[in-house]
């Protein structure tokens, strides 16, 4: 900086020095803030940055019922972990690996995701209390003790529905009983309904033997339910059988006024868990046998009575014949026989799954199971 006067030099260095000082002061404040003792229920605003985070490792269902234990969407225990984002690992040793965690109810309008970094004050502001004259909003085993950084939610349940909240939803929160700043866990939002409505709830996924009104958009004793019942379609199994073999007739029976309603019903029905049954149909033509899963979805064929091929393995020139024979069978649904010997494929076959899953060839062939139109 030769040739600069002392005044010019000062003018040049001043903004640089101010920036350095500002950064160092900010860093010192953050260090002091994060190392200061804190009560988990303090209203003071702590440092917002921390590498330690509580997380719900399992997903909660979109709907819960009062008085019913809070479980994950696959009916297993809700799992909590203490995670360190610096090491990208669960904190499995040391004093923090055996923390006590408190479970609290949160307003469903707490808009956050895993990438957000909320403060303790923001979290506490979303903890909600019971309505006047009501029991505590959540009850049961509200403290979880971590072991090796992992813990399971005990018998926790809601005592009131969520309809009185503006968002009409709750979230579940978990906060550490610790002096260290540990980011709280926040679940996805969910609806809580009175337990009286549990007997009418929809099943996700539906089972083949479920009553037809367990499907979305089909209300118990509603118009769709009655129309289907009059046509012998009483279960999800019956519904899928009709959908596979005669989709247009099924839609006509329902009298669905809009495509969106129809698509919602079908999407839910296709989630059903299928059994492992297979059926074969002798077409009468020399050596030609078609293979179906339980809802008459064709999964294979043989042209010599011995060597079965999946649909993907069939030569293109044979597909029109297979389609024609399939439609011929769908017209009366007679002559189908259960197939117990799966060794005809010469390789392991996975026969369970859902209607919407893939069908692959060779040793990975997945024969999806849907059920036979109104055959029990």
PyMOL commands that set and color helices and strands:
alter all, ss='L'
color gray80, all
select helices_A, chain A and resi 6-35+95-98+120-125+195-200+212-214+223-230+236-245+247-254+259-269+311-313+316-330+342-345+362-364
alter helices_A, ss='H'
color red, helices_A
select strands_A, chain A and resi 52-56+63-65+79-84+89-90+100-107+138-140+143-145+150-152+156-158+170-176+185-186+191-193+278-282+289-293+298-302+308-310+336-338
alter strands_A, ss='S'
color yellow, strands_A
deselect
rebuild
show_as cartoon
